[in-house]
Amino acid sequence: MRLGILTGGGDVPGLNPCIRAVVLAADDRGWQVLGFRRGWQGLLDIDPDDPVSVAANTVDLNRERVRGLDRLGGTILHTSRCDPRTAAGGDRTAHVTHVLERLGIDVMITLGGDGTLRFSAHLDSIGVPVISIPKTMDNDVNGTDYCIGFSTAVTRSVAAINALRTTTESHERIAVIELFGRRSGETALLSGFLAQVDRTVIAEVPADLDVLLPLLARDKATNPANYAVLVVSEGAGLVGGAAADMSGSATTRNDGGVGHRIARAIEAAGGGGTVVQELAYLMRAGEPDALDRMVGLAFGALAVQLIERRETGRMVTLTSGNYCHVPADSVLEGAKHVDVERLYDREQYRARLKSVEGMPMFLY
């Protein structure tokens, strides 16, 4: 058996432990693993008749090559945001299947978010054996409660939010901290909840500045240290597109992200100075935390076990705290979002846990 493996989309901590688990489990069975560099782009760049292009875009993975890999962040296979169906020159799915056939790949294991796994589902639909492994710090892949990278992103965010309290308090300002999360506010919601910030704006609920700004002003005024902290998803909207064209400093910045727009609105309303911070790539930098190591290792092992049972066309998942698997095309049914009614107070812009009993560990 010869397996192929790739990582696509944004990198997250936990990918390398998963790669290691796949390689070790395959080696125990006497199977080979070929890693493709730079996600689907690596396959597009391969000419199977050109050994140089094959060598430049693949790497043979064995026990020695993955030694210590579980301790490293990012992905040793590197990554790209590429869907072969929308490549320059048109749909190149046929090229991908040709490369896989010529290189003798029996099953592809793909680690990625919504975009990467949608193409995996497409390959499955045309008969290419695939196992999908969900990863994204936004935790928004449909069909699974948990994606590799989510825990580390939350851990990094909570640490950074709490560190920023010192400078926010020292200058008696309102901190506006923007986190990644274009379609889902799960990372912002959980990070804000664990850091116990004053308010959190998520992607699922547009913020009304006429409501939010007075709340923040009250938070600051009633805090003996005279500061407040707001966490906001990068994909959050403002009611009516408010503040979209606001000028002003936002502490001398003119960036157009929602965090900066809210900060400018705070200052324009007389709320005093702001501390604006986009955590961005720091959320997924560095080594994985304990949970992402564990999930990465478990997802990789489960992928190989499914292949051994000849159960391909599946995506490995965590559902209600249990390792499971679902059809690979589950990702096509939409994106996963925060359960607003159960977990969020849209009037107060805060996490709200109506009932904890019976909930999975990550509240989702």
N, C-alpha and C positions, 0 to 999 in steps of 0.2 A: 504493500500500500504506500502510495506517495501523496502526501498532503501538501497543499499550498496554504500560505497564511499571509495576510496583509493587514495593515492598519490604515484607516482613512479618516479624513476630517481633522478636527482639532485634536492635538495630543492631550492626554490626561494621565495622571499618575495611576498605575495599576495595569497599564498595557503590557509592560515588560514582565511582571509576574505572570500574566496570562499567557504570554508567548512562551515563557519558561515551562509552564505547566503543560502546554500542548506538546512541546518538544520532548519533555521527560516521559509523558504518558505514551507518546508515539514510539519513542525509543524502547520502552519496556515491551512493546509489541513487535519490535523489529521493523517498524515503519520508518520511512524517510520524511523529512519536512523541508520544503523549500520556501524561504521567505521572499516575498516580492517587495521591493523598495518603493517608497512614495505612493502607497495605495494603488488605486486603479491606474494612476498615471504610469506607474512602473510597467504594467502590462501593455499599455499603449505604446511605450517606448521600446518594446522588445521586438526585434526581428528574429524569429526562431532559427533562421538560416544564418544569422550573424552571431557567432560565439561571443564577440566583444560586447554586443548589446545585451546579450543574455547575462554575461558576467557583471555588467554595469548595473543591472536592474534586479538582480536576485542575489541571495546568499543562502548557502547550505547551512541549516541549523542542526546542531548536534548537542550532546550533553556538555561538552567542553565550551562550546560557543555561548551557551546560556548560563554558565556558572556565575552566580552572584547577581543575575539579572533582576531578581525580585526586589533588590534594594535600590534600583535605579528608577527615576521618573522618566517621563517622555516615552519614546518608542525607538528602539534600535533600528527598526525598519524604516524610520522616517515616515512622512505622511504627506498627503495633498488633499485638496478638495476637488475631486474630479468625478464626474459621472460620464462614462464612455458614450452614453446615448446622446449627450449634448456637446461632444467634442468638436473641435474645429474640423470641418469637412463632413460633418454629419454623424449619424449613429455608427459607432465602431464596436458594437457588441460582437459582431462576427469575428473581428480581429482578436478580441479577448478570448473567445471560445477556441479559436485557432491556436493561440499561444498555449492555452491550457492543455489542449490535446497534444500538441507537438512536444511539450515539456513533460508529458506523462503524468499530469496531475489528476488523481482520482477524485479528490474532494477538496473544495476550497473552504477555508475557515477565515471569515472576515470579521474584523473588529472595527466597529464604527458607530456613528450616530445615525440619525434618520436618513441622511443622504446616501451614505455608504451602504446601509442595509437595504435601502430601496432597490439599488442595483443588484444586490445579492438576491433579493426576492425575484427580480426580473430574470436572473440567471436560472434560479430554481424553476421558474415557470417554463423555461425552454429546455429543461432536462439536465442542467448542470448540477451535480450534487454539491450542496452548500450547507454549512453550519454558520449561523450568524451569532455574534456576541455583541451585546449592546454596551456602548460606552458613550458617555457625555456628561459633563459636569452640570448641565442643565437638567438632567434626569427626565428628559421629555420624550423618550422613545416609547411608542405605544406597545403595549403587550407585556411590559415588565414593570415591577414596582421600583426596581433599582438598576442603575447603570454604573459601570466602572467609572470612577473619577468623581462621583458625587460627594462622597464622604470627605475626601481630601479637599475638594473645593470649599465645602462648608467649614472644615477645620481651619483652612488658611484664612477664610473670610472672617470667622469669629476672632481669630488672633489679631488680624489687622484692624478690625473694627475697635476692639478693646484697646489696642495700642494707640489708635488715633484719638481716643478719649483724652489722653494727657495733653496734647497740643490744643485740642478743642476747648478743654476746660481752662487751660492757661490763658487763652485769648478770649474766653467767654463768647464763643461763637456757636453757630449751628453747623454741625457736620452733615454734609450730604455725600453719602458713600454709594457709588454706583457699582453694581455687580453684573457680571455676565448673566444673560437670560433673556433671549429675544422673544421666545414664544411662551415660555413657562416661567413663573415666578417662584418655583420651588426652592431654588438655591437662595434667593433673597429672603423668602419667608422663613426658612429654617435658620439661616444665618442670623437674621434679625431677632428671631425668637430666642436662640441660644445666647446671643450677645445681649439680650434684654435691652434693645434700643427703644427709643421713644415711639417711633412710627416706621412703618414699612410700606412701601408702594410696590405692588407686584404687577406683572405684565397683564394679568387677567382683568384688572380693575383700574380704569382710568382715574387719575387723581384730579379732584376738584380743588384748585388752589384756594378758592374762597373758603373751603372747609379746612384743608390741610395746613395752610399757613397760620391761621389762628391757633390751631392745635399745637403746632411747633412753638409758637410764641409763648403759649401757656406752659408748655413743657420746660422751656428755658427759664421762664420767670419763676416757676415753682421749684426749680432745682437749686438747692443752696449753693452749688458751684456755678450756677448761671450759664449752663450750656445745654444743648440738646443734640440728639443724633437721629438722623433719618437714613434708612437704607432703601435703595430703589433699584428695581430691575432695569437693565438697559432697554428692554422692550416695552417698558411702561409708557402709557400715553397720558395726555392731559385733557381734561374735559374741554371740548371745543377747540383743541389745539392751542390752548392758552399759553402765552409766553413764548410762542414760537419765534417771534421776531424781536424779542426784548433785547435791547442793548444794555450796556452797563458792565461793571467790572466782574462780578462773581469772583471777587478777589483777583482782579486783573486778568481774568481768562475770558475768552470769547468762543470757547468750544460749543458745538451744537448739540451735544448729547443731552438726554433728559435730565441728568443730574445737574449739569451746568444751567439748564433752563430753569429748573426749580430754584437753584441757588440765586440766580439773577432776580427771580421773582421775590425771593425772601428779602434780598437787599433793597429792591425797589419799593417793597412794602414797609420799609423801615425796620426790618427785623434784625438789623446789625450785620456784622461781617459773617462770612461763611468759610468753612473749610471744605473744599471740594476734592474728592479723591475717587478716581476710577481704578478699582483693583485690577481689573482686566486680567492679563496673562499671569500675574502673580497668584491668582486663584488656582492655577493648575501647574505651577512651577514646582520643581523639586521632587523628592521621593514620595511614594504613596504612604498614606497612613495605614494603621493596622487593618482597618476594615477593607480598604481597597486592595491591600495585598491578599487578604483572605478571599474576597470575592473574585479577584483576578485569577488566583490559583484554582479556585473551585470551578469557575466558568470554563477555564481551559481544560481541566480534567473531565468535566461533564461533556464538553464538545467531542473529545476523543472517545469517550464511552458511547456516545450516540452513534458515532461513525462505526465503531466496532459492532454495534447492533444493527447497522445498516439503516439507521433512522436519520436520513438527511432531509434537507428542506425544512430545518427547524431553527428556531432562535432560542438560545438558553436564556432563562429568566430567573428572577427572584419574585415570588408571589406569596404575599402574606407571610414572609419570613422563610419560605421553603424554596429550595432549588428545583426548578421545573423547566419545561420547554414548551414552546408553542409553534404553530406554523410560521415559517419565515416571512410570509406575506402579511403577518399581523401588523407590521409597521405601516402598511398601506392604508390602514383603517383610520388614520389621523394621528395627531400628536397628543401626548398626555399633558394635562394641565392641573393646576391646583384645584382641589375641591373647595371652592370658595365658601359655599354654604356651611361646610363642616369645619373649616380650618381658618377662616379669615373674617374679620370684622370690617366690612367695607365702609362703615361710617366712621370708625376710629382709626383705620389704617394700621391694624395690629393683628398678629396671629391670635386666634381664638380656638381653644380646644374645648368643644362642648362636652366631650366625653372621651376619656383616655382608655378605659377598660376595653380590652379586646382589640385595640389598635396595634398594627405592626410597629416595630421599633422606630422606623423612620417616619411614622405618622401617615404614611401613604399606603 
